[in-house]
Amino acid sequence: MRCQNELSAFGYVKDYDAVVRVASNGSETRFALEYERTPKAAQYYEELANSLAQERLVRCVLYLTPSCHLLNYVSRVARPAGRVWLDP
């Protein structure tokens, strides 16, 4: 994915950990997968939420964390940027 983003005009707004394609009953959807292992500065998540608002190649981003505490932090600091985040 990183190579595609850097070397082509067809790219995602972020180098996601994975892009998953799911097919069912003749239709297909695509979503990005991110696994956040450790917390980052609040500004990082604010900027991330703003850039994800520009994403057009996937329907949504599934953000996984190893704990409810980290998910709560990520959703709390990203929410002011106007994105929808699910609380744990």
Secondary structure as UniProt FT lines:
FT   HELIX           2..7
FT   STRAND          18..24
FT   TURN            25..26
FT   STRAND          27..35
FT   HELIX           42..52
FT   TURN            53..54
FT   STRAND          61..64
FT   HELIX           68..78
FT   HELIX           79..81
//
